[in-house]
Amino acid sequence: EKLEHAWRTNRGKGWRAKDLGVVSVTEWGVERNSSHDTFLRRDTIVVTTIIQERQTSGRKVSESLSLTYLSWAWGVGQNHINTLMKSATNFSTNQSSCIIECCDAAEMWFDPQECYIRDVMSVPARTDDVMTRDDAIESWNNLESAEKDRWMAFSRTQLQQQPHIRDRIIYCLRENPYQTSEDVAENIGNWCPPSTIARWMNSFSDISMYLTIKTPLPVLTASKKAKHVAFAKRFLNKWGLADDAKVLLIHYNKKCFFGSKNLFKDFVNKVTGIAFTGLAFKGDIEKGGRGLKLGFYPCHEARQAQKTVRACTTDSNSSHYSFVDCDPEEIIDDPYFSLKTLFQDVIFPKLCVLVGPGGNFEGYHPVIQGENAAAHTDREFQSYMKSFCDEKGWTWEPQAPKMPYVNNLDLAVFPAMSKRHTELLTRLNNGMPPCDEIWKIAEHQWHHLEARTIARGFLDAHRILKKIVANKGDNLFLQNRDYQTGVSEDYEDYG
Protein backbone atom coordinates (compact mmCIF):
# COMPACT_ATOMS: atom_id res chain seq x y z
CA GLU A 1 0.00 0.00 0.00
CA LYS A 2 2.90 2.39 0.71
CA LEU A 3 4.41 1.69 -2.70
CA GLU A 4 1.04 2.11 -4.39
CA HIS A 5 0.37 5.36 -2.54
CA ALA A 6 3.73 6.80 -3.63
CA TRP A 7 2.97 5.76 -7.22
CA ARG A 8 -0.47 7.35 -7.28
CA THR A 9 0.66 10.57 -5.61
CA ASN A 10 3.54 10.83 -8.10
CA ARG A 11 6.15 11.13 -5.38
CA GLY A 12 8.91 10.84 -7.93
CA LYS A 13 10.79 8.07 -9.64
CA GLY A 14 13.53 6.59 -7.44
CA TRP A 15 12.20 8.02 -4.16
CA ARG A 16 13.01 4.89 -2.19
CA ALA A 17 16.64 4.83 -3.33
CA LYS A 18 17.02 8.52 -2.48
CA ASP A 19 15.52 8.05 0.99
CA LEU A 20 18.02 5.28 1.73
CA GLY A 21 20.92 7.32 0.34
CA VAL A 22 22.10 4.64 -2.06
CA VAL A 23 22.13 6.95 -5.11
CA SER A 24 23.81 10.29 -5.72
CA VAL A 25 23.37 12.93 -8.42
CA THR A 26 26.55 13.95 -10.24
CA GLU A 27 27.30 15.90 -13.35
CA TRP A 28 27.16 12.60 -15.25
CA GLY A 29 23.70 11.76 -13.91
CA VAL A 30 22.43 9.49 -11.14
CA GLU A 31 25.00 7.01 -9.80
CA ARG A 32 24.33 4.01 -7.59
CA ASN A 33 26.68 3.13 -4.75
CA SER A 34 27.76 -0.42 -3.82
CA SER A 35 24.81 -0.91 -1.43
CA HIS A 36 22.14 -0.15 -4.03
CA ASP A 37 21.53 -3.69 -5.27
CA THR A 38 21.77 -5.13 -1.75
CA PHE A 39 18.94 -2.92 -0.50
CA LEU A 40 16.93 -3.42 -3.69
CA ARG A 41 17.25 -7.20 -3.43
CA ARG A 42 16.06 -7.02 0.17
CA ASP A 43 13.03 -4.92 -0.79
CA THR A 44 12.27 -7.30 -3.66
CA ILE A 45 12.34 -10.29 -1.32
CA VAL A 46 10.16 -8.51 1.23
CA VAL A 47 7.53 -7.50 -1.34
CA THR A 48 7.48 -10.97 -2.89
CA THR A 49 7.10 -12.57 0.55
CA ILE A 50 4.14 -10.34 1.41
CA ILE A 51 2.55 -11.24 -1.94
CA GLN A 52 2.94 -14.95 -1.19
CA GLU A 53 1.53 -14.56 2.33
CA ARG A 54 -1.58 -12.90 0.90
CA GLN A 55 -1.97 -15.48 -1.85
CA THR A 56 -1.66 -18.27 0.73
CA SER A 57 -4.50 -16.74 2.73
CA GLY A 58 -6.70 -16.69 -0.39
CA ARG A 59 -6.46 -13.01 -1.29
CA LYS A 60 -6.06 -11.69 -4.80
CA VAL A 61 -2.95 -9.64 -5.39
CA SER A 62 -1.16 -8.65 -8.58
CA GLU A 63 2.52 -9.56 -8.44
CA SER A 64 3.36 -7.73 -11.69
CA LEU A 65 1.66 -4.53 -10.52
CA SER A 66 3.44 -4.67 -7.15
CA LEU A 67 6.80 -5.06 -8.88
CA THR A 68 5.90 -2.10 -11.12
CA TYR A 69 5.44 0.04 -8.01
CA LEU A 70 8.75 -1.27 -6.67
CA SER A 71 10.67 -0.51 -9.85
CA TRP A 72 9.24 3.05 -9.83
CA ALA A 73 10.27 3.51 -6.20
CA TRP A 74 13.84 2.49 -7.01
CA GLY A 75 14.08 4.16 -10.41
CA VAL A 76 15.09 0.97 -12.23
CA GLY A 77 13.57 -1.21 -14.92
CA GLN A 78 11.75 -4.43 -14.15
CA ASN A 79 14.41 -6.42 -16.00
CA HIS A 80 16.91 -5.32 -13.37
CA ILE A 81 14.57 -6.51 -10.60
CA ASN A 82 13.94 -9.83 -12.38
CA THR A 83 17.70 -10.39 -12.61
CA LEU A 84 18.05 -9.81 -8.87
CA MET A 85 15.15 -12.18 -8.19
CA LYS A 86 16.79 -14.97 -10.18
CA SER A 87 20.07 -14.47 -8.35
CA ALA A 88 18.37 -14.84 -4.98
CA THR A 89 17.97 -18.62 -4.61
CA ASN A 90 14.64 -19.60 -3.13
CA PHE A 91 13.87 -15.97 -2.42
CA SER A 92 10.36 -16.84 -1.25
CA THR A 93 11.67 -19.03 1.58
CA ASN A 94 14.90 -17.17 2.27
CA GLN A 95 15.32 -16.55 5.98
CA SER A 96 16.06 -12.85 5.46
CA SER A 97 12.70 -12.35 3.70
CA CYS A 98 10.58 -13.94 6.40
CA ILE A 99 8.68 -11.88 8.94
CA ILE A 100 10.25 -14.12 11.60
CA GLU A 101 13.72 -12.86 10.65
CA CYS A 102 13.16 -9.57 8.81
CA CYS A 103 11.91 -6.48 10.68
CA ASP A 104 10.98 -4.71 7.44
CA ALA A 105 8.81 -7.62 6.35
CA ALA A 106 7.19 -7.68 9.78
CA GLU A 107 6.45 -3.96 9.60
CA MET A 108 4.68 -4.40 6.29
CA TRP A 109 2.81 -7.49 7.51
CA PHE A 110 1.69 -5.83 10.75
CA ASP A 111 0.78 -2.49 9.27
CA PRO A 112 -2.38 -1.39 11.17
CA GLN A 113 -4.45 -1.19 8.01
CA GLU A 114 -3.21 -4.57 6.83
CA CYS A 115 -4.01 -6.16 10.21
CA TYR A 116 -7.53 -4.76 10.06
CA ILE A 117 -8.05 -5.97 6.49
CA ARG A 118 -6.89 -9.49 7.35
CA ASP A 119 -9.19 -9.52 10.37
CA VAL A 120 -12.38 -8.44 8.57
CA MET A 121 -11.70 -10.69 5.57
CA SER A 122 -11.12 -13.72 7.80
CA VAL A 123 -14.62 -13.49 9.29
CA PRO A 124 -17.00 -15.88 7.43
CA ALA A 125 -19.66 -13.99 5.51
CA ARG A 126 -23.21 -14.51 6.80
CA THR A 127 -24.78 -13.33 3.55
CA ASP A 128 -24.11 -13.77 -0.13
CA ASP A 129 -22.07 -10.55 -0.10
CA VAL A 130 -18.37 -11.40 0.04
CA MET A 131 -16.00 -8.91 1.63
CA THR A 132 -13.44 -7.89 -0.98
CA ARG A 133 -10.15 -6.15 -0.32
CA ASP A 134 -11.50 -2.89 -1.73
CA ASP A 135 -14.47 -3.15 0.65
CA ALA A 136 -12.09 -3.76 3.56
CA ILE A 137 -9.97 -0.72 2.62
CA GLU A 138 -13.09 1.43 2.39
CA SER A 139 -14.21 0.11 5.79
CA TRP A 140 -10.81 1.04 7.23
CA ASN A 141 -11.05 4.57 5.85
CA ASN A 142 -14.45 4.96 7.51
CA LEU A 143 -13.31 3.78 10.93
CA GLU A 144 -13.38 6.17 13.84
CA SER A 145 -10.04 7.43 15.10
CA ALA A 146 -10.40 5.54 18.38
CA GLU A 147 -10.80 2.24 16.52
CA LYS A 148 -7.80 3.02 14.32
CA ASP A 149 -5.78 3.78 17.44
CA ARG A 150 -6.70 0.35 18.76
CA TRP A 151 -5.34 -1.33 15.63
CA MET A 152 -2.21 0.81 15.79
CA ALA A 153 -1.69 -0.37 19.37
CA PHE A 154 -2.19 -3.96 18.24
CA SER A 155 0.37 -3.45 15.47
CA ARG A 156 2.92 -2.06 17.94
CA THR A 157 2.32 -5.00 20.28
CA GLN A 158 2.94 -7.52 17.50
CA LEU A 159 6.07 -5.73 16.29
CA GLN A 160 7.46 -5.65 19.82
CA GLN A 161 7.30 -9.46 19.83
CA GLN A 162 9.15 -9.85 16.50
CA PRO A 163 12.73 -9.87 17.94
CA HIS A 164 11.74 -12.74 20.26
CA ILE A 165 9.62 -14.88 17.89
CA ARG A 166 12.57 -16.79 16.50
CA ASP A 167 13.71 -17.82 19.99
CA ARG A 168 10.17 -18.77 20.98
CA ILE A 169 9.81 -21.05 17.96
CA ILE A 170 13.15 -22.67 18.71
CA TYR A 171 12.09 -23.15 22.34
CA CYS A 172 8.86 -24.84 21.23
CA LEU A 173 10.76 -27.19 18.94
CA ARG A 174 13.24 -28.05 21.66
CA GLU A 175 10.37 -28.92 23.99
CA ASN A 176 8.83 -31.14 21.32
CA PRO A 177 10.75 -31.41 18.03
CA TYR A 178 7.93 -33.34 16.39
CA GLN A 179 5.02 -30.92 16.71
CA THR A 180 3.43 -29.55 13.55
CA SER A 181 3.76 -26.00 12.27
CA GLU A 182 0.11 -25.48 13.28
CA ASP A 183 0.99 -26.46 16.86
CA VAL A 184 3.99 -24.11 16.87
CA ALA A 185 1.85 -21.26 15.55
CA GLU A 186 -0.66 -21.88 18.32
CA ASN A 187 2.11 -22.01 20.93
CA ILE A 188 3.34 -18.54 19.96
CA GLY A 189 -0.14 -17.04 20.03
CA ASN A 190 -0.77 -17.30 16.26
CA TRP A 191 1.69 -14.45 15.72
CA CYS A 192 2.14 -15.64 12.14
CA PRO A 193 0.49 -18.26 9.89
CA PRO A 194 1.63 -21.91 10.11
CA SER A 195 2.72 -21.74 6.47
CA THR A 196 5.22 -18.99 7.36
CA ILE A 197 6.72 -21.16 10.12
CA ALA A 198 6.89 -24.17 7.78
CA ARG A 199 8.73 -22.20 5.08
CA TRP A 200 11.10 -20.65 7.61
CA MET A 201 11.97 -24.04 9.11
CA ASN A 202 12.38 -25.59 5.68
CA SER A 203 14.84 -22.83 4.70
CA PHE A 204 17.49 -24.45 6.91
CA SER A 205 19.59 -27.05 5.15
CA ASP A 206 19.53 -29.50 8.07
CA ILE A 207 15.75 -29.59 8.59
CA SER A 208 13.30 -31.37 6.33
CA MET A 209 9.52 -31.36 6.67
CA TYR A 210 6.85 -33.99 6.36
CA LEU A 211 4.72 -33.06 3.39
CA THR A 212 1.49 -34.13 4.99
CA ILE A 213 1.78 -32.98 8.59
CA LYS A 214 4.55 -30.36 8.27
CA THR A 215 6.66 -31.73 11.10
CA PRO A 216 10.47 -31.46 11.30
CA LEU A 217 12.05 -34.56 9.81
CA PRO A 218 15.22 -35.80 11.57
CA VAL A 219 18.33 -35.82 9.40
CA LEU A 220 19.89 -39.29 9.43
CA THR A 221 23.49 -40.36 9.08
CA ALA A 222 24.45 -43.63 7.39
CA SER A 223 24.87 -45.36 10.76
CA LYS A 224 21.44 -44.22 11.94
CA LYS A 225 19.84 -45.43 8.71
CA ALA A 226 21.41 -48.83 9.29
CA LYS A 227 20.00 -48.89 12.85
CA HIS A 228 16.56 -47.95 11.53
CA VAL A 229 16.62 -50.80 9.02
CA ALA A 230 17.77 -53.28 11.68
CA PHE A 231 15.02 -52.15 14.05
CA ALA A 232 12.38 -52.32 11.31
CA LYS A 233 13.42 -55.83 10.23
CA ARG A 234 13.26 -57.07 13.82
CA PHE A 235 9.77 -55.61 14.17
CA LEU A 236 8.55 -57.02 10.83
CA ASN A 237 9.99 -60.45 11.70
CA LYS A 238 8.09 -60.40 15.00
CA TRP A 239 11.30 -60.39 17.06
CA GLY A 240 12.00 -64.01 16.18
CA LEU A 241 8.71 -65.28 17.61
CA ALA A 242 6.57 -67.97 16.01
CA ASP A 243 4.27 -66.97 13.17
CA ASP A 244 1.16 -67.69 15.25
CA ALA A 245 2.53 -66.11 18.45
CA LYS A 246 0.25 -63.91 20.54
CA VAL A 247 1.95 -60.55 21.14
CA LEU A 248 1.25 -57.64 23.47
CA LEU A 249 3.18 -54.74 21.90
CA ILE A 250 3.75 -51.81 24.28
CA HIS A 251 4.89 -48.26 23.46
CA TYR A 252 5.63 -45.45 25.90
CA ASN A 253 6.63 -41.79 25.62
CA LYS A 254 6.22 -38.46 27.42
CA LYS A 255 4.33 -35.31 26.50
CA CYS A 256 4.18 -31.73 27.88
CA PHE A 257 0.79 -30.07 28.40
CA PHE A 258 0.82 -26.27 28.71
CA GLY A 259 -1.54 -23.92 30.51
CA SER A 260 -1.52 -21.27 27.79
CA LYS A 261 -0.63 -20.92 24.13
CA ASN A 262 -0.20 -17.14 24.09
CA LEU A 263 2.69 -16.47 26.47
CA PHE A 264 6.39 -17.24 26.69
CA LYS A 265 6.77 -20.81 27.87
CA ASP A 266 9.11 -19.78 30.70
CA PHE A 267 6.12 -18.13 32.39
CA VAL A 268 3.48 -20.74 31.60
CA ASN A 269 2.39 -23.50 33.93
CA LYS A 270 2.94 -26.92 32.43
CA VAL A 271 2.89 -30.55 33.39
CA THR A 272 4.56 -33.52 31.77
CA GLY A 273 2.88 -36.88 31.47
CA ILE A 274 4.17 -40.25 30.38
CA ALA A 275 1.76 -42.63 28.67
CA PHE A 276 1.81 -46.38 28.03
CA THR A 277 -0.30 -47.95 25.29
CA GLY A 278 -0.48 -51.45 23.87
CA LEU A 279 -1.77 -53.53 20.99
CA ALA A 280 -2.73 -57.17 21.51
CA PHE A 281 -2.69 -59.22 18.31
CA LYS A 282 -2.40 -62.84 17.21
CA GLY A 283 -0.16 -63.92 14.37
CA ASP A 284 0.03 -61.20 11.74
CA ILE A 285 -0.41 -57.64 12.99
CA GLU A 286 -2.02 -56.78 9.62
CA LYS A 287 -5.02 -58.84 10.69
CA GLY A 288 -5.74 -56.22 13.33
CA GLY A 289 -5.71 -56.24 17.09
CA ARG A 290 -7.04 -54.70 20.26
CA GLY A 291 -5.75 -51.35 21.47
CA LEU A 292 -5.43 -50.76 25.20
CA LYS A 293 -4.33 -48.11 27.68
CA LEU A 294 -1.87 -49.24 30.32
CA GLY A 295 -1.50 -45.95 32.16
CA PHE A 296 -0.91 -42.21 32.05
CA TYR A 297 1.20 -40.69 34.84
CA PRO A 298 2.60 -37.25 35.69
CA CYS A 299 6.37 -36.96 35.61
CA HIS A 300 9.14 -34.37 35.43
CA GLU A 301 11.71 -33.64 32.82
CA ALA A 302 15.26 -33.66 34.14
CA ARG A 303 15.64 -29.89 33.92
CA GLN A 304 12.27 -29.34 35.63
CA ALA A 305 12.95 -31.49 38.66
CA GLN A 306 15.46 -29.08 40.20
CA LYS A 307 13.00 -26.18 39.86
CA THR A 308 9.85 -27.94 41.06
CA VAL A 309 10.75 -30.28 43.85
CA ARG A 310 7.87 -32.72 44.06
CA ALA A 311 7.54 -36.40 44.67
CA CYS A 312 5.24 -39.01 43.21
CA THR A 313 3.24 -41.33 45.42
CA THR A 314 1.21 -44.33 44.40
CA ASP A 315 -2.41 -44.91 45.29
CA SER A 316 -2.59 -48.59 46.15
CA ASN A 317 -6.14 -48.85 44.90
CA SER A 318 -5.68 -47.42 41.41
CA SER A 319 -1.91 -47.57 40.90
CA HIS A 320 -2.14 -43.91 39.95
CA TYR A 321 0.74 -41.51 40.49
CA SER A 322 -0.18 -38.10 41.93
CA PHE A 323 1.66 -34.87 42.70
CA VAL A 324 2.60 -34.39 46.35
CA ASP A 325 4.54 -31.42 47.72
CA CYS A 326 7.47 -32.41 49.88
CA ASP A 327 10.52 -31.06 51.64
CA PRO A 328 13.27 -30.37 49.06
CA GLU A 329 15.91 -31.77 51.42
CA GLU A 330 14.16 -35.13 51.44
CA ILE A 331 14.81 -35.83 47.77
CA ILE A 332 17.65 -33.47 46.91
CA ASP A 333 19.97 -36.43 46.36
CA ASP A 334 17.61 -37.95 43.80
CA PRO A 335 15.43 -35.12 42.40
CA TYR A 336 14.61 -36.65 39.04
CA PHE A 337 11.55 -38.61 38.03
CA SER A 338 12.42 -42.30 38.11
CA LEU A 339 11.20 -44.17 35.04
CA LYS A 340 12.72 -47.32 36.48
CA THR A 341 10.59 -46.97 39.63
CA LEU A 342 7.45 -46.50 37.55
CA PHE A 343 8.13 -49.69 35.62
CA GLN A 344 9.11 -51.57 38.77
CA ASP A 345 6.16 -50.51 40.93
CA VAL A 346 3.34 -50.02 38.41
CA ILE A 347 3.84 -51.15 34.79
CA PHE A 348 5.51 -54.51 35.31
CA PRO A 349 3.07 -55.65 38.03
CA LYS A 350 0.19 -54.66 35.78
CA LEU A 351 1.68 -56.58 32.85
CA CYS A 352 2.20 -59.66 35.02
CA VAL A 353 -1.50 -59.64 35.83
CA LEU A 354 -2.56 -59.09 32.21
CA VAL A 355 -0.49 -61.89 30.66
CA GLY A 356 -0.48 -64.19 33.69
CA PRO A 357 -2.91 -67.01 34.47
CA GLY A 358 -6.48 -65.74 34.41
CA GLY A 359 -5.47 -62.39 32.89
CA ASN A 360 -7.22 -60.74 29.97
CA PHE A 361 -4.24 -61.53 27.74
CA GLU A 362 -3.06 -64.79 29.23
CA GLY A 363 -0.26 -66.36 27.22
CA TYR A 364 0.59 -63.20 25.29
CA HIS A 365 4.25 -62.27 24.84
CA PRO A 366 4.99 -58.65 25.92
CA VAL A 367 7.27 -56.62 23.64
CA ILE A 368 8.24 -53.28 25.22
CA GLN A 369 9.43 -50.41 23.04
CA GLY A 370 9.93 -46.75 23.86
CA GLU A 371 11.47 -43.58 22.54
CA ASN A 372 15.25 -43.85 22.65
CA ALA A 373 15.80 -40.30 23.92
CA ALA A 374 18.73 -39.37 26.13
CA ALA A 375 16.58 -39.51 29.28
CA HIS A 376 15.66 -43.13 28.45
CA THR A 377 19.20 -44.35 27.79
CA ASP A 378 20.42 -44.30 31.37
CA ARG A 379 22.63 -47.34 31.96
CA GLU A 380 20.96 -48.34 35.20
CA PHE A 381 17.51 -48.12 33.62
CA GLN A 382 18.54 -50.04 30.50
CA SER A 383 20.26 -52.72 32.57
CA TYR A 384 17.24 -53.16 34.84
CA MET A 385 14.79 -53.37 31.91
CA LYS A 386 16.89 -55.93 30.08
CA SER A 387 17.48 -58.14 33.12
CA PHE A 388 13.81 -58.09 34.18
CA CYS A 389 12.52 -58.87 30.68
CA ASP A 390 15.08 -61.63 30.21
CA GLU A 391 14.03 -63.16 33.51
CA LYS A 392 10.37 -63.12 32.48
CA GLY A 393 11.05 -64.25 28.92
CA TRP A 394 9.72 -60.98 27.52
CA THR A 395 11.23 -58.78 24.79
CA TRP A 396 12.77 -55.41 25.61
CA GLU A 397 13.83 -53.48 22.52
CA PRO A 398 13.99 -49.64 22.53
CA GLN A 399 13.36 -47.79 19.30
CA ALA A 400 16.27 -46.77 17.13
CA PRO A 401 17.37 -43.14 17.70
CA LYS A 402 15.52 -40.33 15.90
CA MET A 403 12.56 -42.52 14.99
CA PRO A 404 9.44 -40.80 16.40
CA TYR A 405 7.33 -41.66 13.37
CA VAL A 406 7.06 -45.32 14.42
CA ASN A 407 5.92 -44.62 17.98
CA ASN A 408 2.18 -45.07 18.43
CA LEU A 409 1.98 -42.19 20.92
CA ASP A 410 3.63 -39.66 18.59
CA LEU A 411 1.64 -40.93 15.62
CA ALA A 412 -1.86 -41.05 17.06
CA VAL A 413 -2.36 -40.70 20.80
CA PHE A 414 -0.69 -37.39 21.68
CA PRO A 415 -2.01 -35.48 18.63
CA ALA A 416 -5.55 -36.60 19.50
CA MET A 417 -5.14 -35.62 23.17
CA SER A 418 -3.34 -32.33 22.60
CA LYS A 419 -5.93 -30.75 20.32
CA ARG A 420 -8.84 -31.53 22.60
CA HIS A 421 -6.83 -30.53 25.68
CA THR A 422 -6.26 -27.02 24.31
CA GLU A 423 -9.93 -26.61 23.40
CA LEU A 424 -11.16 -27.63 26.86
CA LEU A 425 -8.54 -25.56 28.67
CA THR A 426 -9.51 -22.44 26.73
CA ARG A 427 -13.20 -23.05 27.32
CA LEU A 428 -12.91 -23.68 31.06
CA ASN A 429 -10.22 -21.20 32.06
CA ASN A 430 -9.47 -17.83 30.46
CA GLY A 431 -6.51 -17.11 32.76
CA MET A 432 -3.44 -19.07 33.74
CA PRO A 433 -4.70 -22.41 35.11
CA PRO A 434 -2.78 -24.14 37.91
CA CYS A 435 -0.83 -27.31 37.21
CA ASP A 436 -3.46 -29.45 38.93
CA GLU A 437 -6.15 -28.23 36.54
CA ILE A 438 -3.91 -28.74 33.49
CA TRP A 439 -3.26 -32.30 34.59
CA LYS A 440 -6.92 -32.92 35.39
CA ILE A 441 -7.92 -32.01 31.82
CA ALA A 442 -5.08 -34.12 30.37
CA GLU A 443 -6.30 -37.07 32.45
CA HIS A 444 -9.82 -36.46 31.19
CA GLN A 445 -8.60 -36.72 27.59
CA TRP A 446 -6.71 -39.90 28.41
CA HIS A 447 -9.78 -41.57 29.94
CA HIS A 448 -11.86 -40.66 26.86
CA LEU A 449 -9.23 -41.81 24.38
CA GLU A 450 -10.70 -44.50 22.13
CA ALA A 451 -9.06 -47.89 21.68
CA ARG A 452 -9.40 -47.61 17.92
CA THR A 453 -7.15 -44.53 17.92
CA ILE A 454 -4.44 -46.55 19.65
CA ALA A 455 -4.85 -49.56 17.34
CA ARG A 456 -4.70 -47.42 14.21
CA GLY A 457 -1.48 -45.83 15.46
CA PHE A 458 0.22 -49.21 15.84
CA LEU A 459 -0.92 -50.32 12.38
CA ASP A 460 0.38 -47.04 10.92
CA ALA A 461 3.74 -47.66 12.59
CA HIS A 462 3.91 -51.18 11.15
CA ARG A 463 3.32 -49.98 7.60
CA ILE A 464 5.80 -47.12 7.96
CA LEU A 465 8.43 -49.65 9.04
CA LYS A 466 7.88 -51.51 5.76
CA LYS A 467 8.59 -48.29 3.89
CA ILE A 468 11.73 -47.72 5.96
CA VAL A 469 13.12 -51.09 4.87
CA ALA A 470 12.14 -50.42 1.25
CA ASN A 471 13.93 -47.05 1.38
CA LYS A 472 17.03 -48.52 3.08
CA GLY A 473 16.54 -46.51 6.25
CA ASP A 474 15.99 -43.14 4.58
CA ASN A 475 13.01 -41.15 5.84
CA LEU A 476 12.59 -38.81 2.86
CA PHE A 477 9.57 -40.83 1.72
CA LEU A 478 7.69 -39.02 4.49
CA GLN A 479 7.88 -35.88 2.34
CA ASN A 480 5.93 -37.56 -0.46
CA ARG A 481 2.31 -38.56 -0.80
CA ASP A 482 3.58 -42.10 -0.36
CA TYR A 483 3.58 -41.35 3.37
CA GLN A 484 -0.10 -42.31 3.57
CA THR A 485 -0.47 -45.88 4.81
CA GLY A 486 -4.15 -46.44 4.00
CA VAL A 487 -5.05 -47.81 7.44
CA SER A 488 -8.35 -45.89 7.56
CA GLU A 489 -9.50 -47.47 4.30
CA ASP A 490 -8.36 -51.01 5.08
CA TYR A 491 -9.76 -51.50 8.59
CA GLU A 492 -13.08 -51.27 10.38
CA ASP A 493 -13.53 -50.60 14.09
CA TYR A 494 -15.21 -53.11 16.37
CA GLY A 495 -15.96 -52.77 20.07
Secondary structure as GFF3:
##gff-version 3
##sequence-region A 1 495
A	DSSP	alpha_helix	2	8	.	.	.	ID=ss1
A	DSSP	alpha_helix	15	20	.	.	.	ID=ss2
A	DSSP	beta_strand	23	26	.	.	.	ID=ss3
A	DSSP	beta_strand	29	32	.	.	.	ID=ss4
A	DSSP	alpha_helix	36	56	.	.	.	ID=ss5
A	DSSP	alpha_helix	63	74	.	.	.	ID=ss6
A	DSSP	alpha_helix	78	87	.	.	.	ID=ss7
A	DSSP	three_ten_helix	95	97	.	.	.	ID=ss8
A	DSSP	alpha_helix	103	109	.	.	.	ID=ss9
A	DSSP	alpha_helix	112	122	.	.	.	ID=ss10
A	DSSP	alpha_helix	133	141	.	.	.	ID=ss11
A	DSSP	alpha_helix	145	175	.	.	.	ID=ss12
A	DSSP	alpha_helix	181	187	.	.	.	ID=ss13
A	DSSP	alpha_helix	194	202	.	.	.	ID=ss14
A	DSSP	beta_strand	208	209	.	.	.	ID=ss15
A	DSSP	beta_strand	216	217	.	.	.	ID=ss16
A	DSSP	alpha_helix	222	236	.	.	.	ID=ss17
A	DSSP	three_ten_helix	238	240	.	.	.	ID=ss18
A	DSSP	beta_strand	246	258	.	.	.	ID=ss19
A	DSSP	three_ten_helix	265	267	.	.	.	ID=ss20
A	DSSP	beta_strand	270	282	.	.	.	ID=ss21
A	DSSP	three_ten_helix	285	287	.	.	.	ID=ss22
A	DSSP	beta_strand	290	299	.	.	.	ID=ss23
A	DSSP	alpha_helix	302	305	.	.	.	ID=ss24
A	DSSP	beta_strand	310	315	.	.	.	ID=ss25
A	DSSP	beta_strand	320	325	.	.	.	ID=ss26
A	DSSP	alpha_helix	328	331	.	.	.	ID=ss27
A	DSSP	alpha_helix	339	342	.	.	.	ID=ss28
A	DSSP	pi_helix	343	347	.	.	.	ID=ss29
A	DSSP	alpha_helix	348	355	.	.	.	ID=ss30
A	DSSP	beta_strand	365	370	.	.	.	ID=ss31
A	DSSP	three_ten_helix	374	376	.	.	.	ID=ss32
A	DSSP	alpha_helix	379	392	.	.	.	ID=ss33
A	DSSP	beta_strand	395	396	.	.	.	ID=ss34
A	DSSP	three_ten_helix	404	406	.	.	.	ID=ss35
A	DSSP	alpha_helix	408	408	.	.	.	ID=ss36
A	DSSP	pi_helix	409	413	.	.	.	ID=ss37
A	DSSP	alpha_helix	414	428	.	.	.	ID=ss38
A	DSSP	alpha_helix	435	447	.	.	.	ID=ss39
A	DSSP	alpha_helix	451	470	.	.	.	ID=ss40
A	DSSP	three_ten_helix	476	479	.	.	.	ID=ss41
A	DSSP	three_ten_helix	481	483	.	.	.	ID=ss42
A	DSSP	alpha_helix	487	490	.	.	.	ID=ss43
###
